[in-house]
Amino acid sequence: MSTTEQVQAVEGVRPSKQRNLARYVLILGGLSAFGPLSIDMYLPALPVMTSELRTSDAMLQLTLSSFIVGLAIGQIVIGPLSDAVGRRKPLIAGLAIYVVASVLCALSPTAELLIASRTLQAIGAAAGIVIARATVRDLFSGIAMTRFFSMLMLVNGLAPILAPIVGGQVLNFTSWRGVFVVLTVFGALLLTVAAIALPEPLAVEHRRPAKFKPIMRTYGGLLRDRNFVGYALASGLLFGAVFAYIAGSSFALQDVYALSPQQYSLVFGLNGIGIVALGQVNGRVVGRFSERALLRTGLCLATLGALGVLLATSLHLPLAFLLPPLFLLVSSIGLIMPNATSLAMAEHPRTAGSASALLGVLQFVVGGLATPLVGLGGQGSAVPMAVVMAGFTVAALVAFLTLPNRR
């Protein structure tokens, strides 16, 4: 079944939106891919950047942490703003900020300026991520929403596949600065497409005033919702494991296991294929199996993979013993994220922007906490990365298992 046919087969969508669904998949997939693209594309260049910018691995990893912090700040502000003024205006402004910040990243002469530019870039990227999720909630409900999130994995899942591969190839022809030039072009292209082809999905009568006290009450209500917090923590803690992989894999696989930047890009891309594959499986079987059951399966697979990675690195086993459990862990995202996101947002249609923002903040704050932990173990070993990945994955499974058993 083609992407267009899958889109048209989604149940529960408003009839007036049927002919526009393929366009929504491509545009919203591109918007939600901002995070993976901006994080993953320059990973093959991190060892080179350490030398050129005359800094340490830990300082370069702060370019990841600062990006995650910027995503959190941007989402917490843009989410409720989009509930008040609609989705388009904050989106266009955010994309413009992203383009400008990407240029600054390409021109940064020091690690400190690069970190600051990455923070600004993340605030712009946050608009795409939070508004993409909110727009899906504006258009869909129930199983249809879960299926659409699964279809987004087909587009969004290409980001971690293509980003490090493109980054590795760019390094064959230019320096790491060329990677940020590519991101600038991507941001400018998506800005143009969104301005021309993305209609406003939030009707005026469904908007909420952007006042401080109502916004705080909305966030307070979400934080008191046991199910929302539980699903957000399950996905957020899994994000922590994934960001530990993102922060540590470049050094672990290239320095410890002696892979070239191109070989590392290939491994990273193969793991991304697993995300796409399980995301499409999820879209086909949801309905026959509940979202909770699929989420539980994904978290169990992730835990099994994380423990396998910890075993392989602790025993200093060859690369052939490390890659299969690593693939299993990363691929589980395709099952976990569509179901956790749909379940978390299902009961909050009138505050989709705020719910999307808080969901993203919990995910990326946990990711931001996990990233520097990888660097605390020093260089020359993949064990610190594996320990952080296993710890956060097990915590994600526990967060889910402690939820009330609701259908």
Salt bridges, closest charged atoms under 4 A:
GLU11 OE1 - ARG147 NH1 3.77
GLU52 OE2 - ARG177 NE 3.99
ASP83 OD1 - ARG87 NH1 2.96
ASP138 OD2 - ARG87 NE 2.85
ASP225 OD2 - HIS348 NE2 2.96
GLU347 OE2 - ARG406 NH2 2.60
